[in-house]
């Protein structure tokens, strides 16, 4: 009898074994993508923003108010929503995924890039799913049908989205935050509208190399939106051991990052407010910008390069490149392009290629970068 039971169980298990995944149904070929696009309209990422994203948006009315923090001066809108009419003729965009949420610094968000005439265009995608990088891996090219969705700006950053209403009356400065703003696209809707083209290929990602002064010299909010979400490399910089404070910069402290909001790690507690923590980097000419990290990232409590339990005096001795997603995040009425409104969000600690430089007054060339001297990655311990 036992043999019969075991045999029957084995037969049942065999019957339940799923068929192997059909690769052709998971990844479009280039020809298949072109055939699909031929039935509709394909826009570049910048054409998409230029076509559908207006300054006020089309969602603003007497009854559908944006949060009161939305406008800078009654002319420029930091928060906006433009709905895109559903159409019988599909409207598409395509781009290659530049972010990875494994390390936790891109929560329910992705960025994509597209190279047009040799230049990078970029866009943020707001998707309501944790571990979205498991389905849309870094280096994966995707095709998205966008009609029926929306494009908006959250703190001046353009993104593919859907309208979302915030009614949290208990939030800090709630009177400024209640109202409509760009929200996340439910994963089921995003999946239904998105197809992968080919397999992930990180070798095809393009990293624009800039100096800090290249973007901090941008003069207006409209231009910052063209820079936002680009994958960039900033060369020959070091951490200063400071963070951007309400006015100017302040030196990081050495307390426990679970209690000390200014500890010399990447992202100490914000006491559950949730804003990104900034840590200042500087080039040889004294130009400064911020590297932005979430307190929920896996590396949040690692010391910034050169810092330790004694302080930040060694930070200037680790010099090299910072890679990440460039952004201009502004949710207040003051436009200050040289402030911490600009930041680079790293995807993981591998985006920091900083090497020991015993003479911090000079920059390292490629021949002087020794892997053995890569900054030590040390997590804070009590």
C-alpha positions as CSV (number, residue, x, y, z in Angstrom):
1,X,0.0,0.0,0.0
2,X,2.8,2.4,0.8
3,X,4.4,1.9,-2.6
4,X,1.1,2.7,-4.2
5,X,0.8,5.9,-2.2
6,X,4.3,7.0,-3.0
7,X,3.9,6.2,-6.7
8,X,0.6,8.2,-6.8
9,X,2.3,11.1,-5.0
10,X,5.2,11.1,-7.5
11,X,2.7,11.1,-10.4
12,X,0.9,14.1,-8.9
13,X,4.1,16.0,-8.4
14,X,5.2,15.4,-12.0
15,X,1.8,16.6,-13.2
16,X,2.2,19.8,-11.2
17,X,5.6,20.7,-12.5
18,X,5.3,23.9,-14.5
19,X,6.4,24.0,-18.1
20,X,9.8,25.8,-18.7
21,X,9.4,29.5,-19.3
22,X,9.3,30.5,-23.0
23,X,12.0,33.0,-23.5
24,X,10.4,34.4,-26.6
25,X,7.4,35.5,-24.4
26,X,9.6,37.3,-21.9
27,X,11.9,39.3,-24.1
28,X,11.0,41.1,-27.4
29,X,13.5,41.0,-30.2
30,X,14.3,44.3,-31.8
31,X,12.2,43.3,-34.8
32,X,9.3,42.5,-32.6
33,X,9.6,45.8,-30.7
34,X,9.7,47.7,-34.0
35,X,6.7,45.9,-35.2
36,X,4.8,46.8,-32.1
37,X,5.9,50.4,-32.2
38,X,4.8,50.7,-35.9
39,X,1.2,50.3,-34.7
40,X,1.5,53.5,-32.6
41,X,3.8,56.4,-31.8
42,X,7.3,56.2,-30.3
43,X,8.6,59.3,-28.5
44,X,12.1,59.9,-27.1
45,X,12.1,60.5,-23.4
46,X,12.6,64.3,-23.9
47,X,9.9,64.4,-26.6
48,X,7.6,62.7,-24.1
49,X,8.3,65.3,-21.5
50,X,8.0,68.2,-24.0
51,X,4.7,66.8,-25.4
52,X,2.8,66.0,-22.3
53,X,4.4,67.8,-19.3
54,X,3.1,71.3,-18.8
55,X,4.1,73.8,-16.0
56,X,0.8,73.7,-14.2
57,X,-0.3,70.3,-15.3
58,X,-3.9,69.5,-16.3
59,X,-5.0,68.1,-13.0
60,X,-5.1,71.4,-11.1
61,X,-8.6,72.9,-10.4
62,X,-10.6,74.4,-7.6
63,X,-11.5,71.0,-6.4
64,X,-8.3,69.0,-7.2
65,X,-5.7,71.1,-5.5
66,X,-2.0,70.3,-5.5
67,X,-0.3,70.4,-2.1
68,X,0.3,74.0,-1.1
69,X,4.0,73.5,-1.3
70,X,3.5,72.9,-5.1
71,X,4.3,76.4,-6.4
72,X,7.5,78.3,-6.1
73,X,6.3,81.7,-7.1
74,X,2.9,81.2,-8.7
75,X,4.7,80.6,-12.1
76,X,6.9,77.6,-11.5
77,X,5.3,74.4,-10.2
78,X,7.4,72.0,-8.2
79,X,4.6,69.5,-8.0
80,X,2.4,68.9,-11.1
81,X,0.3,66.2,-12.8
82,X,-0.5,65.9,-16.5
83,X,-2.8,63.0,-17.4
84,X,-2.2,61.4,-20.7
85,X,-5.4,60.5,-22.6
86,X,-6.0,56.8,-23.4
87,X,-5.8,56.4,-27.1
88,X,-6.7,53.7,-29.7
89,X,-3.3,54.5,-31.1
90,X,-0.6,53.5,-28.5
91,X,2.0,55.9,-27.4
92,X,5.3,54.4,-26.4
93,X,8.6,55.3,-24.8
94,X,11.7,53.1,-24.4
95,X,14.8,53.2,-22.3
96,X,17.4,51.1,-20.4
97,X,17.1,50.7,-16.6
98,X,19.9,52.4,-14.8
99,X,19.0,51.7,-11.2
100,X,18.9,48.7,-8.9
101,X,16.8,48.7,-5.7
102,X,18.7,45.7,-4.1
103,X,20.7,48.0,-1.8
104,X,17.5,49.9,-0.8
105,X,18.3,53.4,-2.0
106,X,15.7,53.4,-4.8
107,X,12.5,52.3,-3.1
108,X,9.6,51.7,-5.5
109,X,11.3,53.7,-8.2
110,X,13.4,53.2,-11.3
111,X,15.3,55.4,-13.7
112,X,15.7,54.7,-17.4
113,X,18.1,56.3,-20.0
114,X,17.9,56.6,-23.7
115,X,20.8,57.7,-26.0
116,X,19.6,60.1,-28.7
117,X,22.1,61.5,-31.2
118,X,24.9,60.5,-28.8
119,X,23.3,62.3,-25.8
120,X,21.7,60.9,-22.7
121,X,18.0,61.5,-22.0
122,X,16.5,60.2,-18.7
123,X,13.3,59.7,-16.8
124,X,12.1,58.5,-13.4
125,X,9.5,55.8,-13.2
126,X,7.3,55.6,-10.0
127,X,6.2,52.0,-9.6
128,X,4.3,50.7,-6.5
129,X,6.3,47.5,-5.9
130,X,9.2,46.5,-3.7
131,X,12.1,44.7,-5.3
132,X,11.0,46.0,-8.7
133,X,14.6,45.4,-9.8
134,X,13.9,41.7,-9.7
135,X,11.7,42.0,-12.7
136,X,13.3,44.9,-14.5
137,X,17.0,44.4,-13.8
138,X,19.7,47.1,-14.3
139,X,20.7,47.2,-17.9
140,X,17.3,45.9,-19.1
141,X,15.8,47.8,-22.0
142,X,12.1,48.3,-21.7
143,X,9.2,49.5,-23.9
144,X,6.3,51.2,-22.1
145,X,2.9,52.2,-23.3
146,X,2.2,55.5,-21.7
147,X,-1.2,56.7,-22.9
148,X,-3.7,56.3,-20.0
149,X,-1.0,57.1,-17.4
150,X,0.4,60.4,-16.3
151,X,3.6,62.4,-16.2
152,X,4.2,64.7,-13.2
153,X,6.9,66.4,-11.2
154,X,7.5,65.5,-7.5
155,X,9.7,68.2,-6.0
156,X,10.6,69.3,-9.5
157,X,11.7,65.8,-10.7
158,X,9.8,64.6,-13.8
159,X,8.4,61.1,-13.6
160,X,6.0,58.6,-15.1
161,X,3.2,58.3,-12.6
162,X,-0.5,58.2,-11.7
163,X,-2.3,60.9,-9.6
164,X,-2.2,60.4,-5.8
165,X,-3.9,62.3,-3.0
166,X,-2.1,62.8,0.3
167,X,-4.5,63.3,3.3
168,X,-2.0,62.6,6.1
169,X,-3.0,65.4,8.6
170,X,-0.4,64.1,11.0
171,X,2.6,64.6,8.8
172,X,5.2,67.3,9.6
173,X,4.1,70.5,8.0
174,X,0.9,68.7,6.9
175,X,-0.8,71.9,5.8
176,X,1.9,72.2,3.1
177,X,1.6,68.5,2.0
178,X,-2.0,67.6,1.8
179,X,-3.3,67.5,-1.8
180,X,-2.6,65.9,-5.1
181,X,0.9,64.9,-6.3
182,X,2.5,62.3,-8.6
183,X,1.9,58.8,-7.2
184,X,3.2,55.3,-7.9
185,X,1.8,53.2,-10.7
186,X,0.3,49.9,-9.4
187,X,2.6,47.0,-10.4
188,X,-0.2,45.1,-12.2
189,X,-0.8,48.2,-14.4
190,X,2.9,48.8,-15.0
191,X,3.5,45.1,-15.9
192,X,0.6,45.1,-18.4
193,X,2.1,48.1,-20.2
194,X,5.8,47.2,-20.1
195,X,7.8,44.7,-22.2
196,X,11.4,43.8,-22.1
197,X,13.5,44.2,-25.2
198,X,16.4,41.7,-25.3
199,X,18.1,40.6,-22.1
200,X,19.8,42.9,-19.5
201,X,23.1,44.3,-20.6
202,X,24.9,46.6,-18.2
203,X,27.7,47.1,-20.7
204,X,25.3,49.3,-22.7
205,X,24.7,51.8,-19.9
206,X,26.2,55.2,-20.6
207,X,27.8,57.3,-17.8
208,X,28.0,61.0,-18.5
209,X,31.1,62.5,-16.9
210,X,30.6,65.9,-15.4
211,X,32.3,68.3,-13.0
212,X,30.2,69.5,-10.1
213,X,30.3,73.1,-11.6
214,X,28.6,71.8,-14.8
215,X,25.3,71.2,-13.1
216,X,25.4,73.6,-10.2
217,X,25.8,76.5,-12.7
218,X,22.3,75.7,-14.2
219,X,20.3,78.8,-14.0
220,X,16.6,77.8,-13.9
221,X,14.2,75.2,-12.8
222,X,13.2,74.2,-16.4
223,X,16.7,73.3,-17.3
224,X,17.3,71.3,-14.2
225,X,14.5,68.9,-15.3
226,X,16.5,68.0,-18.4
227,X,19.4,67.0,-16.2
228,X,17.3,65.0,-13.7
229,X,17.7,61.2,-13.5
230,X,20.8,61.1,-15.6
231,X,23.4,58.4,-14.9
232,X,26.6,60.3,-14.2
233,X,30.2,60.0,-13.1
234,X,31.8,62.8,-11.0
235,X,35.6,62.4,-11.1
236,X,38.2,63.4,-8.6
237,X,36.1,64.2,-5.5
238,X,36.2,63.4,-1.9
239,X,33.8,63.4,1.1
240,X,34.2,66.4,3.3
241,X,32.7,64.9,6.5
242,X,30.0,67.6,6.4
243,X,26.3,67.6,5.6
244,X,24.0,70.3,4.2
245,X,22.2,72.0,7.0
246,X,19.3,74.5,7.0
247,X,21.9,77.2,6.2
248,X,25.2,76.1,4.7
249,X,27.0,73.0,5.9
250,X,27.7,71.4,9.3
251,X,30.2,68.8,10.4
252,X,29.0,65.3,10.9
253,X,29.1,64.0,14.5
254,X,30.2,60.6,16.0
255,X,27.0,59.5,17.8
256,X,24.9,56.4,17.3
257,X,23.1,56.7,13.9
258,X,20.0,55.2,15.5
259,X,19.8,58.3,17.7
260,X,22.1,60.9,16.2
261,X,20.6,62.4,13.1
262,X,23.9,63.9,12.0
263,X,26.2,60.9,12.6
264,X,29.1,60.4,10.2
265,X,27.5,57.6,8.3
266,X,25.6,57.7,5.0
267,X,22.1,58.0,6.4
268,X,21.4,58.1,10.1
269,X,17.9,58.3,11.4
270,X,15.6,61.0,10.4
271,X,13.3,60.1,13.3
272,X,10.9,58.5,10.9
273,X,10.4,61.6,8.8
274,X,12.0,59.8,5.9
275,X,13.8,62.5,3.9
276,X,17.1,61.5,2.1
277,X,20.2,62.3,4.1
278,X,22.9,64.4,2.3
279,X,26.7,64.1,2.7
280,X,28.9,66.7,1.0
281,X,31.5,65.8,-1.6
282,X,34.0,68.4,-2.9
283,X,36.3,68.7,-5.9
284,X,39.8,70.2,-6.0
285,X,38.3,73.6,-6.8
286,X,36.1,73.7,-3.8
287,X,32.9,73.0,-5.6
288,X,30.4,71.0,-3.5
289,X,27.4,68.9,-4.0
290,X,25.5,66.2,-2.0
291,X,25.5,62.4,-2.2
292,X,22.0,61.4,-1.1
293,X,21.1,58.2,0.8
294,X,18.0,56.7,2.4
295,X,18.0,55.8,6.1
296,X,16.4,52.5,4.9
297,X,19.3,51.6,2.6
298,X,21.4,48.5,3.5
299,X,24.5,50.7,3.7
300,X,22.8,53.5,5.7
301,X,24.9,52.9,8.9
302,X,28.2,52.5,7.1
303,X,30.8,55.2,7.8
304,X,31.2,57.6,4.9
305,X,34.6,57.2,3.2
306,X,37.4,58.2,5.6
307,X,35.2,58.5,8.7
308,X,35.4,56.4,11.8
309,X,34.4,56.4,15.5
310,X,36.9,59.3,16.0
311,X,35.4,61.7,13.4
312,X,35.9,62.8,9.8
313,X,39.5,64.1,9.6
314,X,40.6,61.3,7.3
315,X,37.8,61.9,4.7
316,X,39.9,64.2,2.4
317,X,42.4,61.4,2.0
318,X,40.1,59.2,-0.1
319,X,39.8,60.6,-3.6
320,X,38.2,59.3,-6.7
321,X,34.9,58.9,-8.6
322,X,31.3,59.0,-7.5
323,X,28.7,57.3,-9.8
324,X,25.0,57.5,-9.5
325,X,21.7,59.2,-10.5
326,X,21.8,63.0,-10.7
327,X,18.8,64.8,-9.3
328,X,17.5,68.3,-8.5
329,X,15.0,67.8,-5.7
330,X,13.3,71.0,-4.5
331,X,10.1,71.2,-2.5
332,X,10.4,74.7,-1.2
333,X,10.0,78.2,-2.6
334,X,13.6,79.1,-2.8
335,X,15.7,78.3,-6.0
336,X,19.3,77.8,-5.1
337,X,21.1,75.8,-7.7
338,X,24.4,75.6,-5.8
339,X,22.7,74.1,-2.7
340,X,21.9,70.6,-1.7
341,X,18.9,70.7,-4.1
342,X,21.4,69.0,-6.4
343,X,22.4,65.5,-5.3
344,X,23.7,62.2,-6.6
345,X,21.9,59.1,-5.4
346,X,24.2,56.1,-5.3
347,X,22.8,52.7,-6.1
348,X,25.1,50.8,-3.9
349,X,28.6,51.3,-2.3
350,X,30.1,50.0,-5.5
351,X,29.2,53.4,-7.0
352,X,32.0,54.9,-4.9
353,X,35.5,54.4,-6.3
354,X,37.5,56.3,-3.8
355,X,41.2,55.5,-3.1
356,X,43.6,56.5,-0.5
357,X,45.6,59.6,-1.3
358,X,48.2,60.4,1.3
359,X,48.7,63.8,-0.3
360,X,45.1,65.1,-0.4
361,X,46.2,68.3,-2.2
362,X,46.5,66.5,-5.5
363,X,44.1,64.5,-7.6
364,X,44.9,60.9,-8.5
365,X,45.3,59.8,-12.1
366,X,44.3,56.3,-13.3
367,X,47.9,54.9,-12.7
368,X,47.8,56.0,-9.0
369,X,44.6,54.2,-8.1
370,X,45.5,51.1,-6.3
371,X,42.6,48.6,-5.5
372,X,44.2,47.7,-2.2
373,X,43.7,51.2,-1.0
374,X,40.0,51.4,-1.8
375,X,38.3,53.0,1.2
376,X,37.5,50.5,3.9
377,X,33.8,49.9,4.3
378,X,33.1,49.8,8.0
379,X,29.6,49.7,9.6
380,X,29.0,51.6,12.8
381,X,28.9,49.4,15.9
382,X,28.1,50.5,19.4
